[in-house]
Amino acid sequence: MFLSRRCSPLTAAASLAGLILLIWLFFTSQGQVRSGEARRRIWANLHKQHSLRSVVKKGPVSHFHLLVPASSSNENLCRLLFSAVVLNYPPPILVNWGATETDNVFAMHMGKIGKVLAYLEHFSKEQEDDLVLMVDGYDIWFQLPPEVLIKRYHEVIDAQNDRIKSAFAPKVIKDNDLRQTILFGPDKVCWPDEPGGRPACWAVPQSTLPKYAFGPYDDTDVASAKQVPYQARPRWLNSGSIMGPVKDVRPLFEAVAARVRDHYHGDSDQYYFATLWGFQEYARLQYASNATIPTDVTQPDLEKEVGNSPKIEFHVSLDYESSIFQPVGYYDPYLTWVRYDGSIQAGRPNYSPIPHLDVFELEGDIKVARPPLAAMEPLGEHRLNDLDKAKFNNTDNTRLKRWPEIPLFTNIITKHVPPLLHFMMEKPYRIKWWDRMWYAPFARELFLASATAVGIPIFTKPLNGRMFANADVPVIEHEAESTQGRRDGAWSDKGEWLPWNILCEAHDEYVFGADQGPAVHNHD
């Protein structure tokens, strides 16, 4: 009766036949595939295909790619990979993988410029609107899922473009293609600096944070900010995290590579990225009617600096308020763990003043994000036992924790809970803080559940008219079947799948040290 009211007899018969065929295929596959792991793999692939079809129906799709410059594995890379797996980030592409290593950290950073550019050149015209996130491989952790990160990226970009509209006439904006699409992480000092000043230090905009946000010190010029970096507002570029669309990120890397070739100035990739951003902002000062240029600096000759390249506008800006990228260097007195259910976790530096709790409210995009332990919902073969449940919530063993109930790393000045932590300068915190991350106490079980959770969409509805889906495979030649339906690994920039047991088994104690549960390895 139901079918006859909804469709024609012919359509109903076809649907019924399709259903019978699907059931037959499933049960016959059970005789051919005997291991539970293989069955999960089949259903994971079916779920992935269904999820992607659902995404396509809702609008144009951009894929989200995670690029991680790393030549070899160590405990710090594995912590990054772990956080990417449990938070549903795409499998990283390890750029410059297998390269000869040296003791010169800056020289190793330089290697990422050419290798990242080589990878970006493989994107097709149809992938120009794909979104790329590139992060340093050995001092980054994720804290929040990609849906929060991508949503905030668009919010910051929109705010920065509004800033352009308020500073320049419409004709100037149109004629010079002034817009923001690429975000870098912020820094509280301009480094490296040089005599006479670099445009990357003095020509760049003031921070969007209010004056005296970090204390009663004047930080409006480079020299004064350098004297009190802990109290300075972030105003300068840090190259440890970069995010933007392929169509704009690739030309930026092309220009940086050309800059290294034609104007070599040591082995700091940050120097070259910041230099081009400084030229962009100096050019913008020429367009502004009320711009002022310091009298004690050397102004660049842009025609000489850019050479044969006519491009000076790269659409680069910063995440000034660390709503996405949170550096640690010079920020550590203002960072702590907050539980948004009315309590605050200890462990902050003694000299870190914490405002009253009533000024903290969990950001709305986190409240509606996929729950932190969603992969561990007690379903199927990942059902939790009572002991596990007790570890998550001592007062209620029937449910898993939600975002307000877990300690979240928080910037108490901006009151942002950042999706990403960057341990620039303060490397020892990578050891001190790992066990305080929200996922540390139940890392093993969460990792096991997340490793086979493929095909989970980033969004269930369009963002700015576009859907975003994880790029589960690289854009270069590869064998997708080599993942065996798992997410716990990474791709090399040569298209080779590197599973967890190859990359990180030797470093398990550093990743799972806070969780004394069973081993996580699966060598099937």
C-alpha positions in Angstrom: 0.0 0.0 0.0 2.8 2.4 0.9 4.6 1.9 -2.4 1.5 2.1 -4.5 0.6 5.5 -3.0 4.1 7.0 -3.6 5.1 5.7 -7.0 4.1 3.7 -10.1 4.0 -0.1 -10.0 7.0 -0.3 -12.3 9.1 2.0 -10.0 7.9 0.0 -7.0 8.9 -3.2 -8.6 12.3 -1.9 -9.5 12.9 -0.6 -6.0 11.9 -3.9 -4.5 14.2 -5.7 -6.8 17.1 -3.4 -5.9 16.4 -4.0 -2.2 16.4 -7.8 -2.7 19.7 -7.5 -4.7 21.3 -5.5 -2.0 20.3 -8.0 0.7 21.5 -10.9 -1.4 24.9 -9.2 -2.0 25.3 -8.5 1.7 24.6 -12.1 2.8 26.7 -13.6 0.0 29.5 -11.3 1.0 29.4 -12.7 4.5 30.4 -16.1 3.1 33.3 -14.6 1.2 34.5 -12.2 3.8 34.9 -13.9 7.2 36.8 -11.4 9.3 35.0 -8.7 11.3 37.6 -6.1 10.3 36.9 -6.8 6.6 33.1 -6.5 7.1 33.6 -3.2 8.9 35.8 -2.1 5.9 33.0 -2.8 3.4 30.4 -0.9 5.4 32.8 2.0 6.1 33.3 2.4 2.3 29.5 2.2 1.7 29.0 4.8 4.4 31.7 7.0 2.9 30.1 6.8 -0.6 26.7 7.7 0.9 28.1 10.6 2.8 29.8 12.1 -0.3 26.6 11.6 -2.4 24.7 13.5 0.3 27.2 16.3 0.2 27.1 16.6 -3.6 23.3 17.0 -3.6 23.5 20.1 -1.3 25.7 22.3 -3.5 29.2 22.6 -4.9 31.9 20.8 -2.9 35.3 22.0 -1.8 37.7 19.5 -0.3 39.8 20.2 2.7 43.4 19.2 2.5 45.9 19.0 5.4 49.6 19.4 4.4 52.3 18.7 7.0 56.0 19.4 6.2 57.8 16.5 7.8 60.8 14.5 6.7 60.6 11.8 9.3 58.5 10.6 12.3 59.0 11.3 16.0 56.8 11.7 19.1 55.8 15.2 18.2 54.6 14.4 14.7 52.6 11.4 16.1 50.8 13.6 18.6 49.8 15.8 15.7 48.6 12.8 13.7 46.7 11.4 16.8 44.8 14.7 17.2 44.0 14.8 13.5 42.6 11.3 13.6 40.4 11.7 16.7 39.0 15.1 15.6 38.1 14.0 12.0 40.7 15.9 10.1 41.7 14.6 6.6 44.7 12.2 6.6 47.7 14.5 6.3 50.0 14.7 3.3 53.6 14.5 4.7 55.5 17.0 2.5 59.2 16.5 2.0 58.9 13.0 3.5 62.1 11.1 3.5 64.3 14.1 2.7 67.9 14.1 4.1 67.9 15.8 7.5 70.4 18.2 9.0 70.8 19.8 12.4 69.8 23.2 10.8 66.1 23.5 11.7 65.7 26.6 9.5 67.2 24.8 6.5 64.7 22.0 7.0 61.9 24.6 7.1 63.1 25.9 3.7 62.6 22.5 2.2 58.9 22.8 2.6 58.6 25.8 0.2 59.6 23.9 -3.0 58.0 20.6 -2.0 54.7 22.2 -1.0 54.7 24.2 -4.3 55.3 21.0 -6.2 52.3 19.3 -4.5 50.1 22.3 -5.1 50.9 22.2 -8.8 49.0 18.9 -9.0 45.6 20.4 -8.2 43.4 20.6 -11.3 41.3 23.7 -12.3 38.3 22.0 -10.8 40.0 22.0 -7.4 41.0 25.6 -7.4 38.4 26.3 -4.6 39.7 23.5 -2.4 40.8 24.7 1.0 44.4 24.0 2.1 45.7 24.0 5.7 49.5 23.7 6.1 51.0 23.3 9.6 54.4 22.6 10.9 54.9 18.9 11.6 56.5 18.9 15.0 54.9 21.6 17.1 51.2 21.6 16.3 48.2 19.9 18.0 44.5 20.1 17.1 42.0 20.7 19.8 38.7 21.2 17.9 37.2 19.6 14.8 37.6 21.0 11.3 34.0 22.3 11.2 34.9 24.9 13.8 38.2 25.7 12.2 36.7 26.2 8.7 33.7 28.2 10.0 36.1 30.5 11.9 38.3 30.8 8.8 35.4 32.3 6.9 34.4 34.5 9.7 37.9 36.0 10.1 38.3 36.4 6.3 34.9 38.2 6.2 35.9 40.5 9.0 39.3 41.3 7.3 37.6 42.1 4.0 35.2 44.4 5.9 38.4 46.1 7.2 39.6 46.6 3.7 36.3 48.1 2.6 36.4 50.6 5.5 40.0 51.7 4.6 40.0 52.0 0.8 37.7 53.4 -1.8 35.7 50.9 -3.9 37.6 51.8 -7.1 41.0 51.2 -5.3 39.8 47.9 -4.1 38.6 46.8 -7.6 41.6 48.2 -9.5 44.1 46.5 -7.2 42.2 43.4 -6.3 42.4 44.1 -2.6 40.9 41.2 -0.7 41.9 38.7 2.0 41.8 34.9 1.5 45.0 33.6 3.1 45.5 33.5 6.8 48.7 33.0 8.7 49.2 32.5 12.4 50.0 35.7 14.4 53.3 36.6 16.2 54.0 39.1 19.0 57.4 40.0 17.6 58.7 40.8 14.2 61.4 38.2 13.4 63.8 38.3 11.9 64.4 42.1 11.8 67.2 44.0 10.3 68.7 47.5 10.5 66.6 50.2 8.8 63.5 48.1 9.4 61.6 45.8 7.1 58.2 46.6 5.7 57.2 43.2 7.2 57.8 44.9 10.6 56.6 48.5 10.2 54.3 48.6 7.2 51.8 46.0 8.4 48.5 46.8 10.0 47.9 47.3 13.7 46.3 44.4 15.6 42.6 44.1 15.7 42.7 43.6 19.4 42.1 46.7 21.6 45.1 48.7 22.8 46.4 47.5 26.2 44.7 44.2 25.7 47.7 42.4 27.3 48.7 45.1 29.8 49.4 48.9 30.2 52.2 49.1 27.7 52.4 51.0 24.4 53.0 48.6 21.5 52.1 50.7 18.5 55.6 50.8 17.1 58.1 48.0 16.5 60.7 49.1 19.0 58.3 49.4 22.0 56.6 46.1 21.2 60.0 44.4 21.1 60.7 45.7 24.6 57.6 44.1 26.1 56.7 41.1 23.9 54.5 39.5 26.5 52.4 42.6 26.7 52.4 43.4 23.0 49.5 42.6 20.8 50.0 40.2 17.9 50.8 42.1 14.7 53.3 40.0 12.8 53.3 37.0 10.7 54.2 33.5 11.8 54.6 30.9 9.0 53.9 27.8 11.2 50.3 27.7 10.0 48.8 28.8 6.7 45.3 28.4 5.4 43.6 29.5 2.2 42.1 28.4 -1.2 44.4 26.6 -3.6 44.0 29.3 -6.3 45.6 31.9 -4.0 48.0 29.7 -1.9 49.8 28.4 -5.0 50.7 31.8 -6.4 52.0 32.8 -3.0 54.3 29.8 -2.8 55.4 30.5 -6.4 56.4 34.0 -5.4 58.1 32.8 -2.3 60.1 30.3 -4.2 61.1 33.0 -6.7 62.1 35.2 -3.8 64.4 32.6 -2.4 66.0 32.0 -5.8 66.5 35.7 -6.7 67.0 37.3 -3.2 68.4 34.6 -0.9 68.7 35.8 2.6 69.3 32.8 4.9 67.3 29.8 5.8 64.2 31.1 7.4 61.0 30.4 5.5 59.2 32.9 7.7 61.5 35.7 6.5 60.4 35.2 2.9 56.7 34.9 3.6 56.8 37.9 5.8 58.8 39.9 3.3 56.2 39.4 0.6 53.4 40.3 3.0 55.3 43.4 4.0 55.6 44.5 0.3 51.8 43.8 -0.1 51.1 46.1 2.9 53.5 48.8 1.9 51.8 48.9 -1.5 48.4 49.2 0.2 49.8 52.2 2.2 50.3 53.9 -1.1 46.7 53.4 -2.0 45.4 54.8 1.3 44.6 58.5 1.6 45.5 58.9 5.3 48.5 56.5 5.6 51.5 57.6 7.6 55.0 56.1 7.2 57.6 56.2 10.0 60.5 58.5 9.3 63.2 56.2 10.7 62.7 53.4 8.2 64.0 52.5 4.8 61.3 52.5 2.2 61.6 49.7 -0.4 61.8 50.2 -4.2 58.9 47.8 -5.1 59.8 47.7 -8.8 63.3 46.6 -7.9 62.1 44.2 -5.3 59.5 42.4 -7.3 61.6 42.2 -10.5 59.7 40.9 -13.5 56.8 39.7 -11.5 53.9 42.2 -11.6 52.2 40.6 -8.6 52.4 42.4 -5.3 48.9 41.6 -3.9 48.7 38.1 -2.4 45.5 38.5 -0.3 47.4 37.7 3.0 46.2 38.5 6.4 46.6 37.2 10.0 44.4 35.5 12.6 45.1 38.4 15.0 42.8 37.2 17.8 43.9 33.5 17.6 40.3 32.3 17.0 42.0 29.6 14.8 45.8 29.5 15.4 47.0 29.9 18.9 50.8 30.3 19.3 52.3 29.7 22.7 55.5 31.9 22.6 54.8 35.1 24.6 51.2 34.0 25.2 51.8 31.4 27.9 50.8 33.6 30.9 47.4 34.1 29.2 46.6 30.5 28.4 44.9 28.0 30.6 42.3 25.1 30.6 38.7 26.1 31.3 35.7 23.8 31.9 32.6 25.6 30.7 30.3 23.9 33.1 31.2 26.3 35.9 34.6 25.1 37.0 38.2 25.8 35.9 41.1 23.3 35.8 44.2 24.1 37.7 47.7 23.9 36.1 48.1 27.4 34.8 51.3 29.4 35.6 51.0 31.1 39.1 51.5 34.5 37.5 48.6 34.1 35.1 45.6 36.2 36.3 42.3 34.4 35.6 39.1 36.5 35.2 36.0 35.6 37.1 34.3 32.5 35.6 31.1 34.4 34.8 32.9 36.2 31.9 33.6 32.9 30.2 31.0 31.3 27.9 31.6 28.5 25.5 31.5 29.7 21.9 28.4 28.8 20.0 30.3 27.0 17.2 31.7 24.6 19.7 28.4 23.9 21.3 26.9 22.7 18.1 30.0 20.9 16.8 30.2 17.1 16.6 30.6 15.9 20.3 34.2 15.3 21.4 33.6 11.6 22.0 31.1 10.9 19.2 33.3 8.2 17.8 32.9 6.3 21.1 29.2 6.3 21.2 28.2 2.8 22.6 27.3 1.3 19.2 28.3 -1.9 17.5 31.7 -3.3 18.2 32.8 -0.1 19.9 30.4 -0.5 22.8 32.0 0.8 26.0 32.1 -1.2 29.2 31.1 0.2 32.5 34.7 0.9 33.6 35.3 3.0 30.5 32.1 5.0 31.1 33.1 5.7 34.6 36.4 7.1 33.4 34.5 9.6 31.2 31.9 10.7 33.8 32.1 9.6 37.4 28.6 10.9 38.2 26.7 9.6 35.2 27.8 6.3 33.6 25.1 6.3 31.0 26.4 9.0 28.7 29.6 10.4 27.3 31.0 13.9 28.0 30.1 16.9 25.9 32.2 20.0 25.1 31.3 22.1 28.2 32.2 19.2 30.5 35.8 18.8 29.4 38.8 21.1 30.0 39.5 23.2 26.9 42.7 25.2 26.2 41.6 28.8 26.3 43.1 32.2 25.6 41.8 34.3 28.6 42.4 37.6 26.8 40.4 36.9 23.6 38.3 34.2 25.3 38.7 32.0 22.3 39.0 28.3 22.5 41.4 27.7 19.5 41.2 24.7 17.2 45.0 24.6 16.9 47.9 25.0 19.3 51.3 26.0 17.9 54.3 25.5 20.3 56.6 28.1 18.7 59.5 29.0 21.0 58.2 27.2 24.1 59.0 23.6 23.1 59.0 22.2 26.7 55.3 22.8 26.9 54.8 20.0 24.4 55.8 17.6 27.2 54.1 19.4 30.1 50.7 20.0 28.5 50.0 16.9 26.5 48.4 15.0 29.4 46.1 18.0 30.0 44.6 17.9 26.6 40.9 16.9 26.7 41.5 13.6 24.8 44.5 12.4 26.8 42.7 10.4 29.6 40.9 8.2 27.1 43.2 8.4 24.1 43.4 4.7 23.3 39.7 3.9 23.1 39.0 7.2 21.2 41.8 6.5 18.8 40.6 2.9 18.1 37.0 4.1 17.5 38.1 7.0 15.2 40.6 5.0 13.1 37.8 3.3 11.1 35.3 6.2 11.3 35.7 7.1 7.6 33.3 9.2 5.5 32.1 11.5 8.3 31.1 14.8 6.7 32.6 18.1 8.0 29.2 19.9 7.6 25.7 18.7 7.2 24.6 21.9 5.4 26.4 24.4 3.1 28.7 27.1 4.5 28.6 30.3 2.3 26.8 28.2 -0.4 29.4 25.5 -0.5 29.9 22.1 1.1 33.2 21.1 2.5 34.4 17.4 2.7 37.7 16.0 3.9 40.2 15.1 1.1 40.8 11.5 2.1 43.3 10.8 -0.6 46.1 12.9 -2.2 45.9 14.7 -5.5 48.9 12.9 -6.8 49.0 9.3 -8.1 48.2 6.8 -5.3 46.5 3.6 -4.4 43.3 4.4 -2.3 42.9 0.7 -1.4 46.2 0.8 0.6 44.5 2.5 3.5 42.3 -0.7 4.0 39.5 1.5 5.1 41.4 3.2 8.0 42.3 6.7 8.9 45.1 6.2 11.3 48.0 7.1 9.1 49.2 9.6 6.6 50.1 9.9 2.9 53.6 10.8 1.8 54.0 13.4 -1.0 54.9 10.5 -3.3 51.5 8.9 -2.9 52.5 6.2 -0.4 50.1 5.3 2.5 52.0 5.3 5.8 50.0 3.4 8.5 50.2 4.2 12.2 52.2 1.1 13.1 54.9 2.2 10.6 54.9 5.9 11.6 54.2 5.9 15.3 54.3 2.5 17.0 57.8 3.4 18.4 56.3 6.5 20.0 53.1 5.1 21.5 54.2 5.8 25.1 54.4 9.5 24.3 51.0 9.6 22.7 49.1 7.3 25.0 51.0 7.8 28.2 48.1 9.3 30.1 45.8 6.4 29.2 46.7 3.0 30.6 44.3 1.1 28.4 45.1 -1.8 26.0 47.4 -1.4 23.1 46.0 0.3 20.0 47.8 -1.6 17.3 46.0 -3.4 14.5 48.2 -5.2 12.1 45.5 -7.1 10.1 
